[in-house]
């Protein structure tokens, strides 16, 4: 799944629009899977169990993906505002 992110990052210096598009598509695809699987795994864990290492890893993964998505959105907004101001 993260291959779109890697290819987008490699293409971005030469083809900025294509690279950004691949990175956004890869981030959306990865977010879909991490959020779905992470939330379902947290729901499946029994409430009587203590907060174990697996649950901590799941929560950290979901939070890291959310932060990465937020950064990508902020960068896209900056780029769009900069390109519309130049017109």
PDB file with one MODEL, atoms N, CA, C and O in Angstrom:
MODEL        1
ATOM      1  N   UNK A   1       0.798  -1.213   0.000  1.00  0.00           N
ATOM      2  CA  UNK A   1       0.000   0.000   0.000  1.00  0.00           C
ATOM      3  C   UNK A   1       0.842   1.280   0.000  1.00  0.00           C
ATOM      4  O   UNK A   1       0.478   2.232  -0.691  1.00  0.00           O
ATOM      5  N   UNK A   2       1.925   1.343   0.727  1.00  0.00           N
ATOM      6  CA  UNK A   2       2.672   2.605   0.728  1.00  0.00           C
ATOM      7  C   UNK A   2       3.503   2.837  -0.529  1.00  0.00           C
ATOM      8  O   UNK A   2       4.227   3.830  -0.608  1.00  0.00           O
ATOM      9  N   UNK A   3       3.415   1.945  -1.509  1.00  0.00           N
ATOM     10  CA  UNK A   3       4.209   2.130  -2.722  1.00  0.00           C
ATOM     11  C   UNK A   3       3.820   3.416  -3.440  1.00  0.00           C
ATOM     12  O   UNK A   3       4.672   4.053  -4.060  1.00  0.00           O
ATOM     13  N   UNK A   4       2.538   3.814  -3.369  1.00  0.00           N
ATOM     14  CA  UNK A   4       2.119   5.065  -3.995  1.00  0.00           C
ATOM     15  C   UNK A   4       2.809   6.267  -3.352  1.00  0.00           C
ATOM     16  O   UNK A   4       3.167   7.224  -4.039  1.00  0.00           O
ATOM     17  N   UNK A   5       2.992   6.215  -2.040  1.00  0.00           N
ATOM     18  CA  UNK A   5       3.687   7.296  -1.342  1.00  0.00           C
ATOM     19  C   UNK A   5       5.154   7.371  -1.764  1.00  0.00           C
ATOM     20  O   UNK A   5       5.693   8.458  -1.972  1.00  0.00           O
ATOM     21  N   UNK A   6       5.788   6.217  -1.885  1.00  0.00           N
ATOM     22  CA  UNK A   6       7.200   6.189  -2.260  1.00  0.00           C
ATOM     23  C   UNK A   6       7.391   6.662  -3.692  1.00  0.00           C
ATOM     24  O   UNK A   6       8.269   7.480  -3.964  1.00  0.00           O
ATOM     25  N   UNK A   7       6.572   6.153  -4.612  1.00  0.00           N
ATOM     26  CA  UNK A   7       6.681   6.549  -6.019  1.00  0.00           C
ATOM     27  C   UNK A   7       6.353   8.035  -6.174  1.00  0.00           C
ATOM     28  O   UNK A   7       7.017   8.740  -6.934  1.00  0.00           O
ATOM     29  N   UNK A   8       5.337   8.510  -5.458  1.00  0.00           N
ATOM     30  CA  UNK A   8       4.992   9.931  -5.506  1.00  0.00           C
ATOM     31  C   UNK A   8       6.117  10.815  -5.016  1.00  0.00           C
ATOM     32  O   UNK A   8       6.384  11.867  -5.596  1.00  0.00           O
ATOM     33  N   UNK A   9       6.782  10.392  -3.944  1.00  0.00           N
ATOM     34  CA  UNK A   9       7.908  11.176  -3.418  1.00  0.00           C
ATOM     35  C   UNK A   9       9.085  11.180  -4.389  1.00  0.00           C
ATOM     36  O   UNK A   9       9.794  12.179  -4.507  1.00  0.00           O
ATOM     37  N   UNK A  10       9.291  10.065  -5.083  1.00  0.00           N
ATOM     38  CA  UNK A  10      10.376  10.008  -6.065  1.00  0.00           C
ATOM     39  C   UNK A  10      10.061  10.827  -7.310  1.00  0.00           C
ATOM     40  O   UNK A  10      10.968  11.407  -7.907  1.00  0.00           O
ATOM     41  N   UNK A  11       8.801  10.887  -7.710  1.00  0.00           N
ATOM     42  CA  UNK A  11       8.413  11.616  -8.915  1.00  0.00           C
ATOM     43  C   UNK A  11       8.227  13.115  -8.682  1.00  0.00           C
ATOM     44  O   UNK A  11       8.295  13.899  -9.628  1.00  0.00           O
ATOM     45  N   UNK A  12       7.998  13.511  -7.460  1.00  0.00           N
ATOM     46  CA  UNK A  12       7.645  14.899  -7.183  1.00  0.00           C
ATOM     47  C   UNK A  12       8.675  15.931  -7.642  1.00  0.00           C
ATOM     48  O   UNK A  12       8.268  16.975  -8.149  1.00  0.00           O
ATOM     49  N   UNK A  13       9.976  15.708  -7.498  1.00  0.00           N
ATOM     50  CA  UNK A  13      10.907  16.746  -7.973  1.00  0.00           C
ATOM     51  C   UNK A  13      10.813  16.998  -9.479  1.00  0.00           C
ATOM     52  O   UNK A  13      10.933  18.140  -9.924  1.00  0.00           O
ATOM     53  N   UNK A  14      10.601  15.955 -10.256  1.00  0.00           N
ATOM     54  CA  UNK A  14      10.554  16.119 -11.706  1.00  0.00           C
ATOM     55  C   UNK A  14       9.141  16.421 -12.207  1.00  0.00           C
ATOM     56  O   UNK A  14       8.963  17.244 -13.105  1.00  0.00           O
ATOM     57  N   UNK A  15       8.140  15.760 -11.631  1.00  0.00           N
ATOM     58  CA  UNK A  15       6.739  15.936 -12.015  1.00  0.00           C
ATOM     59  C   UNK A  15       5.936  16.291 -10.758  1.00  0.00           C
ATOM     60  O   UNK A  15       5.344  15.405 -10.141  1.00  0.00           O
ATOM     61  N   UNK A  16       5.905  17.568 -10.370  1.00  0.00           N
ATOM     62  CA  UNK A  16       5.307  17.936  -9.079  1.00  0.00           C
ATOM     63  C   UNK A  16       3.825  17.571  -8.952  1.00  0.00           C
ATOM     64  O   UNK A  16       3.403  17.065  -7.912  1.00  0.00           O
ATOM     65  N   UNK A  17       3.050  17.816  -9.973  1.00  0.00           N
ATOM     66  CA  UNK A  17       1.610  17.563  -9.875  1.00  0.00           C
ATOM     67  C   UNK A  17       1.326  16.061  -9.780  1.00  0.00           C
ATOM     68  O   UNK A  17       0.505  15.634  -8.968  1.00  0.00           O
ATOM     69  N   UNK A  18       1.998  15.272 -10.600  1.00  0.00           N
ATOM     70  CA  UNK A  18       1.816  13.819 -10.571  1.00  0.00           C
ATOM     71  C   UNK A  18       2.303  13.245  -9.245  1.00  0.00           C
ATOM     72  O   UNK A  18       1.645  12.382  -8.664  1.00  0.00           O
ATOM     73  N   UNK A  19       3.442  13.714  -8.766  1.00  0.00           N
ATOM     74  CA  UNK A  19       3.973  13.234  -7.497  1.00  0.00           C
ATOM     75  C   UNK A  19       3.057  13.539  -6.329  1.00  0.00           C
ATOM     76  O   UNK A  19       2.823  12.689  -5.471  1.00  0.00           O
ATOM     77  N   UNK A  20       2.537  14.768  -6.302  1.00  0.00           N
ATOM     78  CA  UNK A  20       1.602  15.129  -5.220  1.00  0.00           C
ATOM     79  C   UNK A  20       0.326  14.313  -5.313  1.00  0.00           C
ATOM     80  O   UNK A  20      -0.226  13.903  -4.292  1.00  0.00           O
ATOM     81  N   UNK A  21      -0.149  14.075  -6.531  1.00  0.00           N
ATOM     82  CA  UNK A  21      -1.364  13.277  -6.699  1.00  0.00           C
ATOM     83  C   UNK A  21      -1.167  11.853  -6.212  1.00  0.00           C
ATOM     84  O   UNK A  21      -2.038  11.295  -5.544  1.00  0.00           O
ATOM     85  N   UNK A  22      -0.028  11.264  -6.543  1.00  0.00           N
ATOM     86  CA  UNK A  22       0.251   9.901  -6.072  1.00  0.00           C
ATOM     87  C   UNK A  22       0.407   9.855  -4.559  1.00  0.00           C
ATOM     88  O   UNK A  22      -0.045   8.908  -3.916  1.00  0.00           O
ATOM     89  N   UNK A  23       1.044  10.871  -3.989  1.00  0.00           N
ATOM     90  CA  UNK A  23       1.197  10.883  -2.534  1.00  0.00           C
ATOM     91  C   UNK A  23      -0.147  11.046  -1.841  1.00  0.00           C
ATOM     92  O   UNK A  23      -0.397  10.402  -0.822  1.00  0.00           O
ATOM     93  N   UNK A  24      -1.014  11.895  -2.375  1.00  0.00           N
ATOM     94  CA  UNK A  24      -2.343  12.066  -1.772  1.00  0.00           C
ATOM     95  C   UNK A  24      -3.168  10.791  -1.908  1.00  0.00           C
ATOM     96  O   UNK A  24      -3.854  10.392  -0.967  1.00  0.00           O
ATOM     97  N   UNK A  25      -3.104  10.148  -3.075  1.00  0.00           N
ATOM     98  CA  UNK A  25      -3.846   8.898  -3.278  1.00  0.00           C
ATOM     99  C   UNK A  25      -3.322   7.805  -2.350  1.00  0.00           C
ATOM    100  O   UNK A  25      -4.100   7.058  -1.757  1.00  0.00           O
ATOM    101  N   UNK A  26      -2.002   7.719  -2.229  1.00  0.00           N
ATOM    102  CA  UNK A  26      -1.418   6.728  -1.329  1.00  0.00           C
ATOM    103  C   UNK A  26      -1.769   6.980   0.123  1.00  0.00           C
ATOM    104  O   UNK A  26      -2.021   6.043   0.881  1.00  0.00           O
ATOM    105  N   UNK A  27      -1.785   8.253   0.511  1.00  0.00           N
ATOM    106  CA  UNK A  27      -2.136   8.593   1.894  1.00  0.00           C
ATOM    107  C   UNK A  27      -3.598   8.258   2.188  1.00  0.00           C
ATOM    108  O   UNK A  27      -3.918   7.755   3.265  1.00  0.00           O
ATOM    109  N   UNK A  28      -4.473   8.534   1.239  1.00  0.00           N
ATOM    110  CA  UNK A  28      -5.885   8.185   1.430  1.00  0.00           C
ATOM    111  C   UNK A  28      -6.083   6.676   1.530  1.00  0.00           C
ATOM    112  O   UNK A  28      -6.829   6.193   2.382  1.00  0.00           O
ATOM    113  N   UNK A  29      -5.415   5.945   0.660  1.00  0.00           N
ATOM    114  CA  UNK A  29      -5.539   4.485   0.662  1.00  0.00           C
ATOM    115  C   UNK A  29      -4.991   3.897   1.969  1.00  0.00           C
ATOM    116  O   UNK A  29      -5.625   3.035   2.579  1.00  0.00           O
ATOM    117  N   UNK A  30      -3.834   4.358   2.386  1.00  0.00           N
ATOM    118  CA  UNK A  30      -3.239   3.869   3.630  1.00  0.00           C
ATOM    119  C   UNK A  30      -4.094   4.262   4.836  1.00  0.00           C
ATOM    120  O   UNK A  30      -4.258   3.468   5.763  1.00  0.00           O
ATOM    121  N   UNK A  31      -4.633   5.464   4.830  1.00  0.00           N
ATOM    122  CA  UNK A  31      -5.495   5.910   5.931  1.00  0.00           C
ATOM    123  C   UNK A  31      -6.746   5.051   6.032  1.00  0.00           C
ATOM    124  O   UNK A  31      -7.173   4.686   7.128  1.00  0.00           O
ATOM    125  N   UNK A  32      -7.324   4.735   4.896  1.00  0.00           N
ATOM    126  CA  UNK A  32      -8.518   3.898   4.886  1.00  0.00           C
ATOM    127  C   UNK A  32      -8.244   2.571   5.581  1.00  0.00           C
ATOM    128  O   UNK A  32      -9.024   2.138   6.429  1.00  0.00           O
ATOM    129  N   UNK A  33      -7.144   1.931   5.223  1.00  0.00           N
ATOM    130  CA  UNK A  33      -6.843   0.631   5.811  1.00  0.00           C
ATOM    131  C   UNK A  33      -6.438   0.731   7.271  1.00  0.00           C
ATOM    132  O   UNK A  33      -6.877  -0.083   8.083  1.00  0.00           O
ATOM    133  N   UNK A  34      -5.625   1.691   7.623  1.00  0.00           N
ATOM    134  CA  UNK A  34      -5.169   1.796   9.011  1.00  0.00           C
ATOM    135  C   UNK A  34      -6.323   2.154   9.936  1.00  0.00           C
ATOM    136  O   UNK A  34      -6.457   1.574  11.013  1.00  0.00           O
ATOM    137  N   UNK A  35      -7.163   3.110   9.524  1.00  0.00           N
ATOM    138  CA  UNK A  35      -8.286   3.491  10.381  1.00  0.00           C
ATOM    139  C   UNK A  35      -9.270   2.342  10.530  1.00  0.00           C
ATOM    140  O   UNK A  35      -9.712   2.042  11.639  1.00  0.00           O
ATOM    141  N   UNK A  36      -9.613   1.701   9.428  1.00  0.00           N
ATOM    142  CA  UNK A  36     -10.575   0.593   9.509  1.00  0.00           C
ATOM    143  C   UNK A  36     -10.044  -0.561  10.344  1.00  0.00           C
ATOM    144  O   UNK A  36     -10.704  -1.021  11.276  1.00  0.00           O
ATOM    145  N   UNK A  37      -8.866  -1.017  10.009  1.00  0.00           N
ATOM    146  CA  UNK A  37      -8.315  -2.168  10.729  1.00  0.00           C
ATOM    147  C   UNK A  37      -7.985  -1.798  12.171  1.00  0.00           C
ATOM    148  O   UNK A  37      -8.246  -2.583  13.082  1.00  0.00           O
ATOM    149  N   UNK A  38      -7.416  -0.612  12.392  1.00  0.00           N
ATOM    150  CA  UNK A  38      -7.070  -0.204  13.750  1.00  0.00           C
ATOM    151  C   UNK A  38      -8.276  -0.055  14.648  1.00  0.00           C
ATOM    152  O   UNK A  38      -8.268  -0.516  15.790  1.00  0.00           O
ATOM    153  N   UNK A  39      -9.307   0.583  14.143  1.00  0.00           N
ATOM    154  CA  UNK A  39     -10.511   0.777  14.964  1.00  0.00           C
ATOM    155  C   UNK A  39     -11.219  -0.543  15.204  1.00  0.00           C
ATOM    156  O   UNK A  39     -11.696  -0.797  16.310  1.00  0.00           O
ATOM    157  N   UNK A  40     -11.294  -1.391  14.176  1.00  0.00           N
ATOM    158  CA  UNK A  40     -11.915  -2.697  14.369  1.00  0.00           C
ATOM    159  C   UNK A  40     -11.132  -3.555  15.358  1.00  0.00           C
ATOM    160  O   UNK A  40     -11.730  -4.290  16.144  1.00  0.00           O
ATOM    161  N   UNK A  41      -9.815  -3.474  15.331  1.00  0.00           N
ATOM    162  CA  UNK A  41      -9.014  -4.246  16.285  1.00  0.00           C
ATOM    163  C   UNK A  41      -9.207  -3.732  17.705  1.00  0.00           C
ATOM    164  O   UNK A  41      -9.219  -4.516  18.654  1.00  0.00           O
ATOM    165  N   UNK A  42      -9.357  -2.415  17.857  1.00  0.00           N
ATOM    166  CA  UNK A  42      -9.606  -1.888  19.200  1.00  0.00           C
ATOM    167  C   UNK A  42     -10.988  -2.285  19.706  1.00  0.00           C
ATOM    168  O   UNK A  42     -11.164  -2.550  20.895  1.00  0.00           O
ATOM    169  N   UNK A  43     -11.963  -2.327  18.808  1.00  0.00           N
ATOM    170  CA  UNK A  43     -13.312  -2.749  19.207  1.00  0.00           C
ATOM    171  C   UNK A  43     -13.323  -4.224  19.591  1.00  0.00           C
ATOM    172  O   UNK A  43     -14.011  -4.620  20.531  1.00  0.00           O
ATOM    173  N   UNK A  44     -12.558  -5.040  18.859  1.00  0.00           N
ATOM    174  CA  UNK A  44     -12.519  -6.473  19.113  1.00  0.00           C
ATOM    175  C   UNK A  44     -11.823  -6.830  20.420  1.00  0.00           C
ATOM    176  O   UNK A  44     -12.090  -7.886  20.995  1.00  0.00           O
ATOM    177  N   UNK A  45     -10.933  -5.963  20.894  1.00  0.00           N
ATOM    178  CA  UNK A  45     -10.242  -6.280  22.150  1.00  0.00           C
ATOM    179  C   UNK A  45     -11.248  -6.222  23.294  1.00  0.00           C
ATOM    180  O   UNK A  45     -12.146  -5.380  23.316  1.00  0.00           O
ATOM    181  N   UNK A  46     -11.078  -7.110  24.212  1.00  0.00           N
ATOM    182  CA  UNK A  46     -12.018  -7.207  25.331  1.00  0.00           C
ATOM    183  C   UNK A  46     -11.785  -6.074  26.323  1.00  0.00           C
ATOM    184  O   UNK A  46     -10.640  -5.774  26.664  1.00  0.00           O
ATOM    185  N   UNK A  47     -12.854  -5.447  26.785  1.00  0.00           N
ATOM    186  CA  UNK A  47     -12.680  -4.320  27.701  1.00  0.00           C
ATOM    187  C   UNK A  47     -12.054  -4.710  29.034  1.00  0.00           C
ATOM    188  O   UNK A  47     -11.488  -3.857  29.717  1.00  0.00           O
ATOM    189  N   UNK A  48     -12.142  -5.980  29.418  1.00  0.00           N
ATOM    190  CA  UNK A  48     -11.557  -6.427  30.676  1.00  0.00           C
ATOM    191  C   UNK A  48     -10.047  -6.516  30.619  1.00  0.00           C
ATOM    192  O   UNK A  48      -9.380  -6.480  31.653  1.00  0.00           O
ATOM    193  N   UNK A  49      -9.505  -6.631  29.423  1.00  0.00           N
ATOM    194  CA  UNK A  49      -8.046  -6.724  29.279  1.00  0.00           C
ATOM    195  C   UNK A  49      -7.407  -5.377  29.571  1.00  0.00           C
ATOM    196  O   UNK A  49      -7.993  -4.325  29.311  1.00  0.00           O
ATOM    197  N   UNK A  50      -6.221  -5.424  30.103  1.00  0.00           N
ATOM    198  CA  UNK A  50      -5.516  -4.175  30.321  1.00  0.00           C
ATOM    199  C   UNK A  50      -5.001  -3.653  28.981  1.00  0.00           C
ATOM    200  O   UNK A  50      -4.906  -4.403  28.010  1.00  0.00           O
ATOM    201  N   UNK A  51      -4.678  -2.396  28.937  1.00  0.00           N
ATOM    202  CA  UNK A  51      -4.223  -1.742  27.717  1.00  0.00           C
ATOM    203  C   UNK A  51      -2.829  -2.256  27.392  1.00  0.00           C
ATOM    204  O   UNK A  51      -1.839  -1.744  27.915  1.00  0.00           O
ATOM    205  N   UNK A  52      -2.749  -3.253  26.541  1.00  0.00           N
ATOM    206  CA  UNK A  52      -1.485  -3.921  26.248  1.00  0.00           C
ATOM    207  C   UNK A  52      -0.684  -3.221  25.171  1.00  0.00           C
ATOM    208  O   UNK A  52      -1.071  -2.183  24.634  1.00  0.00           O
ATOM    209  N   UNK A  53       0.442  -3.833  24.882  1.00  0.00           N
ATOM    210  CA  UNK A  53       1.362  -3.268  23.894  1.00  0.00           C
ATOM    211  C   UNK A  53       0.742  -3.249  22.507  1.00  0.00           C
ATOM    212  O   UNK A  53       0.967  -2.311  21.743  1.00  0.00           O
ATOM    213  N   UNK A  54      -0.035  -4.272  22.169  1.00  0.00           N
ATOM    214  CA  UNK A  54      -0.666  -4.326  20.841  1.00  0.00           C
ATOM    215  C   UNK A  54      -1.648  -3.177  20.684  1.00  0.00           C
ATOM    216  O   UNK A  54      -1.663  -2.515  19.646  1.00  0.00           O
ATOM    217  N   UNK A  55      -2.462  -2.933  21.693  1.00  0.00           N
ATOM    218  CA  UNK A  55      -3.408  -1.822  21.616  1.00  0.00           C
ATOM    219  C   UNK A  55      -2.676  -0.479  21.541  1.00  0.00           C
ATOM    220  O   UNK A  55      -3.123   0.432  20.845  1.00  0.00           O
ATOM    221  N   UNK A  56      -1.579  -0.359  22.238  1.00  0.00           N
ATOM    222  CA  UNK A  56      -0.791   0.869  22.186  1.00  0.00           C
ATOM    223  C   UNK A  56      -0.221   1.087  20.783  1.00  0.00           C
ATOM    224  O   UNK A  56      -0.235   2.206  20.270  1.00  0.00           O
ATOM    225  N   UNK A  57       0.274   0.022  20.172  1.00  0.00           N
ATOM    226  CA  UNK A  57       0.806   0.122  18.811  1.00  0.00           C
ATOM    227  C   UNK A  57      -0.298   0.517  17.833  1.00  0.00           C
ATOM    228  O   UNK A  57      -0.063   1.319  16.929  1.00  0.00           O
ATOM    229  N   UNK A  58      -1.478  -0.027  18.001  1.00  0.00           N
ATOM    230  CA  UNK A  58      -2.605   0.308  17.123  1.00  0.00           C
ATOM    231  C   UNK A  58      -2.958   1.779  17.259  1.00  0.00           C
ATOM    232  O   UNK A  58      -3.135   2.470  16.255  1.00  0.00           O
ATOM    233  N   UNK A  59      -3.061   2.261  18.481  1.00  0.00           N
ATOM    234  CA  UNK A  59      -3.419   3.661  18.712  1.00  0.00           C
ATOM    235  C   UNK A  59      -2.336   4.592  18.152  1.00  0.00           C
ATOM    236  O   UNK A  59      -2.652   5.606  17.529  1.00  0.00           O
ATOM    237  N   UNK A  60      -1.079   4.255  18.370  1.00  0.00           N
ATOM    238  CA  UNK A  60       0.011   5.085  17.861  1.00  0.00           C
ATOM    239  C   UNK A  60       0.001   5.100  16.333  1.00  0.00           C
ATOM    240  O   UNK A  60       0.227   6.147  15.727  1.00  0.00           O
ATOM    241  N   UNK A  61      -0.257   3.955  15.706  1.00  0.00           N
ATOM    242  CA  UNK A  61      -0.317   3.896  14.243  1.00  0.00           C
ATOM    243  C   UNK A  61      -1.427   4.775  13.698  1.00  0.00           C
ATOM    244  O   UNK A  61      -1.224   5.513  12.734  1.00  0.00           O
ATOM    245  N   UNK A  62      -2.590   4.699  14.307  1.00  0.00           N
ATOM    246  CA  UNK A  62      -3.717   5.518  13.859  1.00  0.00           C
ATOM    247  C   UNK A  62      -3.406   7.001  14.045  1.00  0.00           C
ATOM    248  O   UNK A  62      -3.715   7.810  13.169  1.00  0.00           O
ATOM    249  N   UNK A  63      -2.804   7.364  15.162  1.00  0.00           N
ATOM    250  CA  UNK A  63      -2.455   8.766  15.398  1.00  0.00           C
ATOM    251  C   UNK A  63      -1.378   9.271  14.433  1.00  0.00           C
ATOM    252  O   UNK A  63      -1.456  10.404  13.959  1.00  0.00           O
ATOM    253  N   UNK A  64      -0.379   8.439  14.142  1.00  0.00           N
ATOM    254  CA  UNK A  64       0.664   8.849  13.199  1.00  0.00           C
ATOM    255  C   UNK A  64       0.100   9.042  11.793  1.00  0.00           C
ATOM    256  O   UNK A  64       0.472   9.989  11.100  1.00  0.00           O
ATOM    257  N   UNK A  65      -0.780   8.163  11.377  1.00  0.00           N
ATOM    258  CA  UNK A  65      -1.407   8.313  10.056  1.00  0.00           C
ATOM    259  C   UNK A  65      -2.263   9.578  10.033  1.00  0.00           C
ATOM    260  O   UNK A  65      -2.283  10.293   9.031  1.00  0.00           O
ATOM    261  N   UNK A  66      -2.966   9.860  11.122  1.00  0.00           N
ATOM    262  CA  UNK A  66      -3.788  11.071  11.173  1.00  0.00           C
ATOM    263  C   UNK A  66      -2.915  12.324  11.083  1.00  0.00           C
ATOM    264  O   UNK A  66      -3.274  13.279  10.394  1.00  0.00           O
ATOM    265  N   UNK A  67      -1.779  12.328  11.771  1.00  0.00           N
ATOM    266  CA  UNK A  67      -0.864  13.479  11.708  1.00  0.00           C
ATOM    267  C   UNK A  67      -0.297  13.633  10.302  1.00  0.00           C
ATOM    268  O   UNK A  67      -0.224  14.748   9.785  1.00  0.00           O
ATOM    269  N   UNK A  68       0.101  12.538   9.682  1.00  0.00           N
ATOM    270  CA  UNK A  68       0.630  12.603   8.310  1.00  0.00           C
ATOM    271  C   UNK A  68      -0.423  13.123   7.340  1.00  0.00           C
ATOM    272  O   UNK A  68      -0.111  13.932   6.466  1.00  0.00           O
ATOM    273  N   UNK A  69      -1.657  12.672   7.482  1.00  0.00           N
ATOM    274  CA  UNK A  69      -2.735  13.169   6.626  1.00  0.00           C
ATOM    275  C   UNK A  69      -2.955  14.665   6.835  1.00  0.00           C
ATOM    276  O   UNK A  69      -3.180  15.410   5.881  1.00  0.00           O
ATOM    277  N   UNK A  70      -2.888  15.089   8.079  1.00  0.00           N
ATOM    278  CA  UNK A  70      -3.073  16.504   8.388  1.00  0.00           C
ATOM    279  C   UNK A  70      -1.983  17.349   7.739  1.00  0.00           C
ATOM    280  O   UNK A  70      -2.264  18.420   7.201  1.00  0.00           O
ATOM    281  N   UNK A  71      -0.754  16.878   7.787  1.00  0.00           N
ATOM    282  CA  UNK A  71       0.364  17.607   7.173  1.00  0.00           C
ATOM    283  C   UNK A  71       0.200  17.668   5.654  1.00  0.00           C
ATOM    284  O   UNK A  71       0.467  18.705   5.048  1.00  0.00           O
ATOM    285  N   UNK A  72      -0.229  16.585   5.043  1.00  0.00           N
ATOM    286  CA  UNK A  72      -0.453  16.570   3.595  1.00  0.00           C
ATOM    287  C   UNK A  72      -1.554  17.553   3.216  1.00  0.00           C
ATOM    288  O   UNK A  72      -1.430  18.265   2.219  1.00  0.00           O
ATOM    289  N   UNK A  73      -2.616  17.600   3.990  1.00  0.00           N
ATOM    290  CA  UNK A  73      -3.709  18.540   3.703  1.00  0.00           C
ATOM    291  C   UNK A  73      -3.220  19.979   3.840  1.00  0.00           C
ATOM    292  O   UNK A  73      -3.539  20.817   2.996  1.00  0.00           O
ATOM    293  N   UNK A  74      -2.460  20.278   4.878  1.00  0.00           N
ATOM    294  CA  UNK A  74      -1.940  21.638   5.071  1.00  0.00           C
ATOM    295  C   UNK A  74      -1.046  22.040   3.900  1.00  0.00           C
ATOM    296  O   UNK A  74      -1.159  23.158   3.398  1.00  0.00           O
ATOM    297  N   UNK A  75      -0.166  21.152   3.461  1.00  0.00           N
ATOM    298  CA  UNK A  75       0.717  21.456   2.338  1.00  0.00           C
ATOM    299  C   UNK A  75      -0.072  21.671   1.045  1.00  0.00           C
ATOM    300  O   UNK A  75       0.250  22.573   0.272  1.00  0.00           O
ATOM    301  N   UNK A  76      -1.091  20.863   0.805  1.00  0.00           N
ATOM    302  CA  UNK A  76      -1.910  21.025  -0.401  1.00  0.00           C
ATOM    303  C   UNK A  76      -2.654  22.361  -0.378  1.00  0.00           C
ATOM    304  O   UNK A  76      -2.775  23.023  -1.409  1.00  0.00           O
ATOM    305  N   UNK A  77      -3.149  22.755   0.789  1.00  0.00           N
ATOM    306  CA  UNK A  77      -3.840  24.046   0.900  1.00  0.00           C
ATOM    307  C   UNK A  77      -2.865  25.189   0.629  1.00  0.00           C
ATOM    308  O   UNK A  77      -3.215  26.146  -0.060  1.00  0.00           O
ATOM    309  N   UNK A  78      -1.650  25.100   1.162  1.00  0.00           N
ATOM    310  CA  UNK A  78      -0.643  26.134   0.906  1.00  0.00           C
ATOM    311  C   UNK A  78      -0.314  26.217  -0.576  1.00  0.00           C
ATOM    312  O   UNK A  78      -0.201  27.311  -1.129  1.00  0.00           O
ATOM    313  N   UNK A  79      -0.159  25.066  -1.221  1.00  0.00           N
ATOM    314  CA  UNK A  79       0.170  25.042  -2.650  1.00  0.00           C
ATOM    315  C   UNK A  79      -0.976  25.615  -3.457  1.00  0.00           C
ATOM    316  O   UNK A  79      -0.747  26.410  -4.369  1.00  0.00           O
ATOM    317  N   UNK A  80      -2.194  25.235  -3.147  1.00  0.00           N
ATOM    318  CA  UNK A  80      -3.367  25.745  -3.890  1.00  0.00           C
ATOM    319  C   UNK A  80      -3.540  27.236  -3.699  1.00  0.00           C
ATOM    320  O   UNK A  80      -3.855  27.948  -4.653  1.00  0.00           O
ATOM    321  N   UNK A  81      -3.339  27.722  -2.483  1.00  0.00           N
ATOM    322  CA  UNK A  81      -3.450  29.162  -2.244  1.00  0.00           C
ATOM    323  C   UNK A  81      -2.362  29.927  -2.974  1.00  0.00           C
ATOM    324  O   UNK A  81      -2.605  31.015  -3.495  1.00  0.00           O
ATOM    325  N   UNK A  82      -1.161  29.360  -3.014  1.00  0.00           N
ATOM    326  CA  UNK A  82      -0.048  30.007  -3.720  1.00  0.00           C
ATOM    327  C   UNK A  82      -0.267  30.038  -5.218  1.00  0.00           C
ATOM    328  O   UNK A  82       0.080  31.022  -5.872  1.00  0.00           O
ATOM    329  N   UNK A  83      -0.840  28.974  -5.776  1.00  0.00           N
ATOM    330  CA  UNK A  83      -1.053  28.941  -7.223  1.00  0.00           C
ATOM    331  C   UNK A  83      -2.238  29.831  -7.619  1.00  0.00           C
ATOM    332  O   UNK A  83      -2.236  30.396  -8.713  1.00  0.00           O
ATOM    333  N   UNK A  84      -3.235  29.965  -6.762  1.00  0.00           N
ATOM    334  CA  UNK A  84      -4.373  30.833  -7.101  1.00  0.00           C
ATOM    335  C   UNK A  84      -4.003  32.298  -6.921  1.00  0.00           C
ATOM    336  O   UNK A  84      -4.568  33.153  -7.602  1.00  0.00           O
ATOM    337  N   UNK A  85      -3.064  32.616  -6.016  1.00  0.00           N
ATOM    338  CA  UNK A  85      -2.633  34.001  -5.832  1.00  0.00           C
ATOM    339  C   UNK A  85      -1.772  34.464  -7.015  1.00  0.00           C
ATOM    340  O   UNK A  85      -1.742  35.651  -7.341  1.00  0.00           O
ATOM    341  N   UNK A  86      -1.069  33.509  -7.659  1.00  0.00           N
ATOM    342  CA  UNK A  86      -0.223  33.849  -8.777  1.00  0.00           C
ATOM    343  C   UNK A  86      -0.992  34.129 -10.058  1.00  0.00           C
ATOM    344  O   UNK A  86      -0.445  34.708 -10.996  1.00  0.00           O
ATOM    345  N   UNK A  87      -2.244  33.727 -10.106  1.00  0.00           N
ATOM    346  CA  UNK A  87      -3.048  33.913 -11.325  1.00  0.00           C
ATOM    347  C   UNK A  87      -3.536  35.295 -11.453  1.00  0.00           C
ATOM    348  O   UNK A  87      -4.227  35.618 -12.420  1.00  0.00           O
TER     349      UNK A  87
ENDMDL
END
